[in-house]
Amino acid sequence: MKKNQKNSITVHEYAAINRHVDEVAARNLELTRLKRTQVHRANVKNAGYLMAAIAVAALIMAAAYWLYKAANAISPSHDHNEIVDGESYSNGDIVRDTEKIVIIEKPVVVPVEVEVEGEKIRNFTIFVEKSTVLDGIDEVVTGVTYISSDNKWPSYQWCYTTNPLNNVYATQIKLAEKKGRGGVDWQDISGDDAKQYGSTVENLRAAKQFCSFVFKPAQEGKQRITSVDQGKQTSSGSGFFIHKRGYLITNEHVIR
């Protein structure tokens, strides 16, 4: 008779191991979320720093541009009615000064930007203002543009008048223009033009006589008009002179 045989079964308990694995996975997930949050905060902080740097750079550039424009926006006025035009010459050990007084009828206010290249002045405009007694027309302005201070003739001239209708806007009408050495091209004034301007056709036509066109070249070899302070000149040309204080002197105007 055979003995009874018993089958043995081994049961493995993995619950503890599974709990440990789940805890490790959950901890790694939380660490991953924490890292993502830290990276997001770092990106936001860096973006804020970048925007602040851009804003500061923009403010610096705006301030530099404003200072540059303020330094180059020339709106001069000459408040003297006399300018001494003099020269010095010596005869042996004796030095003599001769003076000639040039009378300027009224102060001339000239908004002009002058580009200086070496000893030459390029692309500048001189504005001549003349007051009128015409109804609705206070003054007539003539612009005279030179390409260089070496040029004897202006490259372009135009004459206009402006009527400030109010504090917001003004109406301007061109009376004539002159290109190079050519003749003056007088503009036709219509009734609509006069109505929009705020005057009459007759007055606008009469205003043309106040245009100050240049019809002759600058003369070489003439004495230059200088300011009372005859400092060392920094640049000069035919009919033009600039001394160390930055005044641009021509035969008719003083421009600072």
C-alpha positions as CSV (number, residue, x, y, z in Angstrom):
1,M,0.0,0.0,0.0
2,K,1.4,3.4,-1.0
3,K,1.8,6.2,1.4
4,N,-0.3,9.3,1.0
5,Q,1.6,12.1,-0.9
6,K,0.9,15.8,0.0
7,N,1.3,18.6,-2.5
8,S,2.9,21.8,-1.0
9,I,2.0,25.3,-2.3
10,T,4.2,28.4,-1.7
11,V,2.4,31.7,-1.5
12,H,4.4,34.9,-2.1
13,E,3.2,38.1,-0.6
14,Y,4.1,41.2,-2.8
15,A,1.8,43.7,-1.2
16,A,4.6,45.4,0.8
17,I,6.8,45.6,-2.3
18,N,3.9,47.0,-4.4
19,R,3.2,49.6,-1.8
20,H,6.9,50.6,-1.8
21,V,7.0,50.9,-5.6
22,D,3.8,53.0,-5.6
23,E,5.2,55.3,-3.0
24,V,8.4,55.7,-5.0
25,A,6.4,56.4,-8.2
26,A,4.2,59.0,-6.4
27,R,7.2,60.6,-4.9
28,N,8.9,60.9,-8.3
29,L,5.7,62.4,-9.8
30,E,5.6,65.0,-7.1
31,L,9.3,65.8,-7.6
32,T,8.6,66.2,-11.4
33,R,5.7,68.6,-10.7
34,L,7.9,70.6,-8.3
35,K,10.7,70.8,-10.9
36,R,8.2,72.0,-13.5
37,T,6.9,74.7,-11.2
38,Q,10.4,75.8,-10.4
39,V,11.3,75.9,-14.1
40,H,8.1,77.9,-14.9
41,R,8.9,80.4,-12.2
42,A,12.4,80.8,-13.4
43,N,11.2,81.4,-17.0
44,V,8.7,84.0,-15.8
45,K,11.4,85.7,-13.7
46,N,13.8,85.7,-16.7
47,A,11.1,87.1,-19.0
48,G,10.4,89.9,-16.5
49,Y,14.1,90.8,-16.3
50,L,14.3,90.8,-20.1
51,M,11.3,93.1,-20.4
52,A,12.7,95.4,-17.8
53,A,16.0,95.6,-19.6
54,I,14.3,96.4,-22.9
55,A,12.2,99.1,-21.2
56,V,15.3,100.7,-19.6
57,A,17.2,100.5,-22.9
58,A,14.2,102.2,-24.7
59,L,14.1,104.9,-22.1
60,I,17.9,105.5,-22.5
61,M,17.6,105.6,-26.3
62,A,14.6,108.0,-26.1
63,A,16.5,110.3,-23.7
64,A,19.6,110.2,-25.9
65,Y,17.5,111.0,-29.0
66,W,15.7,113.9,-27.2
67,L,19.1,115.3,-26.1
68,Y,20.4,115.0,-29.7
69,K,17.4,116.7,-31.1
70,A,17.6,119.4,-28.5
71,A,21.2,120.0,-29.3
72,N,20.7,120.1,-33.0
73,A,17.4,122.0,-33.2
74,I,18.6,125.5,-33.8
75,S,16.1,128.2,-33.2
76,P,18.4,131.3,-32.9
77,S,17.7,134.9,-32.6
78,H,19.9,137.9,-33.0
79,D,19.1,140.7,-30.7
80,H,21.7,143.2,-31.7
81,N,21.2,145.9,-34.2
82,E,24.8,146.3,-35.0
83,I,27.6,144.1,-36.2
84,V,31.2,145.2,-36.5
85,D,32.9,144.2,-39.7
86,G,36.6,144.7,-39.2
87,E,40.0,143.7,-40.4
88,S,43.5,144.1,-39.0
89,Y,46.6,144.9,-41.0
90,S,50.1,145.8,-40.0
91,N,52.5,148.4,-41.4
92,G,55.9,147.5,-39.9
93,D,55.4,147.6,-36.1
94,I,52.1,149.4,-36.2
95,V,48.9,147.4,-36.2
96,R,45.7,149.2,-37.2
97,D,42.1,148.1,-37.0
98,T,39.4,149.3,-39.3
99,E,35.8,148.9,-38.5
100,K,32.6,149.3,-40.4
101,I,29.1,149.3,-38.8
102,V,26.5,147.2,-40.5
103,I,22.9,148.0,-39.4
104,I,20.3,145.2,-39.2
105,E,16.8,146.5,-39.4
106,K,15.2,143.9,-37.2
107,P,16.0,140.7,-35.3
108,V,16.0,137.7,-37.6
109,V,14.7,134.4,-36.2
110,V,15.9,131.5,-38.3
111,P,15.1,127.8,-37.5
112,V,17.9,126.0,-39.3
113,E,19.9,122.8,-38.9
114,V,23.5,123.1,-40.3
115,E,25.5,120.0,-41.2
116,V,29.2,120.7,-41.0
117,E,31.6,118.5,-42.8
118,G,35.2,119.5,-42.4
119,E,35.4,123.2,-43.3
120,K,32.2,123.1,-45.4
121,I,28.6,123.5,-44.5
122,R,26.1,121.4,-46.4
123,N,22.4,121.4,-46.9
124,F,21.3,124.5,-45.0
125,T,18.4,126.9,-45.5
126,I,18.2,130.6,-44.6
127,F,14.7,132.0,-43.9
128,V,14.1,135.7,-44.5
129,E,11.0,137.2,-42.9
130,K,9.4,140.5,-44.0
131,S,6.4,142.1,-42.2
132,T,3.5,143.4,-44.2
133,V,0.6,145.8,-43.7
134,L,-1.7,143.8,-45.8
135,D,-5.0,142.7,-44.3
136,G,-4.8,139.1,-43.2
137,I,-1.1,138.8,-44.1
138,D,1.3,139.5,-41.2
139,E,4.5,138.4,-42.9
140,V,6.1,136.8,-45.9
141,V,8.8,134.3,-45.6
142,T,11.5,133.4,-48.2
143,G,13.5,130.2,-47.8
144,V,17.0,130.1,-49.5
145,T,18.6,126.7,-49.6
146,Y,22.3,126.0,-50.3
147,I,23.8,122.6,-51.0
148,S,27.2,123.7,-49.7
149,S,28.8,126.8,-48.4
150,D,31.1,126.7,-51.4
151,N,28.2,127.3,-53.7
152,K,27.8,130.9,-54.8
153,W,24.2,130.4,-55.9
154,P,21.4,128.9,-53.9
155,S,20.0,125.6,-55.3
156,Y,16.4,126.4,-54.4
157,Q,14.3,129.3,-53.2
158,W,10.6,129.6,-52.3
159,C,8.4,132.3,-50.9
160,Y,5.3,131.7,-48.8
161,T,3.0,133.2,-46.2
162,T,1.2,131.5,-43.3
163,N,-2.0,132.5,-41.7
164,P,-2.5,131.0,-38.1
165,L,-6.3,130.5,-38.1
166,N,-6.2,129.3,-34.5
167,N,-4.0,127.6,-32.0
168,V,-4.5,124.2,-33.6
169,Y,-3.6,124.7,-37.3
170,A,-2.5,127.3,-39.8
171,T,-3.0,127.8,-43.5
172,Q,0.1,128.2,-45.7
173,I,0.2,129.3,-49.4
174,K,3.2,129.3,-51.7
175,L,3.6,132.6,-53.6
176,A,6.6,131.7,-55.8
177,E,9.7,129.5,-56.2
178,K,13.0,129.8,-57.9
179,K,15.3,126.9,-58.9
180,G,19.0,127.5,-59.2
181,R,19.8,130.4,-61.6
182,G,16.4,130.1,-63.3
183,G,13.7,132.7,-63.2
184,V,11.0,133.1,-60.6
185,D,7.9,131.0,-61.1
186,W,5.1,133.1,-59.6
187,Q,2.1,131.0,-58.5
188,D,-1.4,131.9,-59.7
189,I,-3.7,132.8,-56.8
190,S,-7.3,131.8,-57.3
191,G,-10.4,132.8,-55.4
192,D,-10.6,129.4,-53.7
193,D,-7.0,129.7,-52.6
194,A,-7.6,133.1,-51.1
195,K,-10.8,131.9,-49.3
196,Q,-9.1,128.9,-47.8
197,Y,-6.2,131.1,-46.7
198,G,-8.4,133.8,-45.2
199,S,-7.5,136.8,-47.3
200,T,-8.2,138.3,-50.7
201,V,-6.7,137.6,-54.1
202,E,-5.5,141.2,-54.4
203,N,-3.7,141.0,-51.0
204,L,-2.0,137.7,-51.8
205,R,-0.9,139.0,-55.1
206,A,0.4,142.2,-53.4
207,A,2.3,140.0,-50.9
208,K,4.6,138.8,-53.7
209,Q,6.5,142.0,-53.6
210,F,7.7,141.1,-50.1
211,C,9.5,137.9,-51.4
212,S,13.3,138.2,-50.9
213,F,14.8,136.1,-53.6
214,V,18.6,136.0,-54.2
215,F,19.4,137.1,-57.8
216,K,23.2,137.4,-57.5
217,P,25.9,135.1,-56.3
218,A,28.0,135.5,-53.2
219,Q,31.0,137.6,-53.8
220,E,34.5,136.2,-53.2
221,G,37.2,138.4,-51.7
222,K,34.7,140.6,-49.7
223,Q,35.0,141.2,-46.0
224,R,33.1,138.8,-43.9
225,I,30.6,140.1,-41.4
226,T,31.6,138.8,-38.0
227,S,30.1,139.2,-34.5
228,V,31.5,141.7,-32.0
229,D,33.5,138.9,-30.5
230,Q,35.9,138.2,-33.4
231,G,37.1,134.8,-32.3
232,K,39.0,132.2,-34.3
233,Q,36.9,131.0,-37.2
234,T,36.0,127.3,-37.4
235,S,34.6,127.2,-40.9
236,S,34.1,129.5,-43.8
237,G,33.1,129.7,-47.5
238,S,32.1,132.1,-50.2
239,G,29.9,134.6,-48.4
240,F,29.7,132.6,-45.2
241,F,31.6,132.5,-41.9
242,I,31.4,130.5,-38.7
243,H,33.3,131.4,-35.6
244,K,34.1,129.4,-32.5
245,R,30.8,130.2,-30.8
246,G,28.9,128.5,-33.5
247,Y,27.4,131.6,-35.3
248,L,26.8,131.2,-39.0
249,I,27.3,134.7,-40.5
250,T,26.2,135.6,-44.0
251,N,25.9,139.0,-45.7
252,E,22.4,139.4,-44.4
253,H,21.8,137.2,-41.5
254,V,23.3,136.0,-38.2
255,I,22.4,132.4,-37.4
256,R,23.4,130.6,-34.3
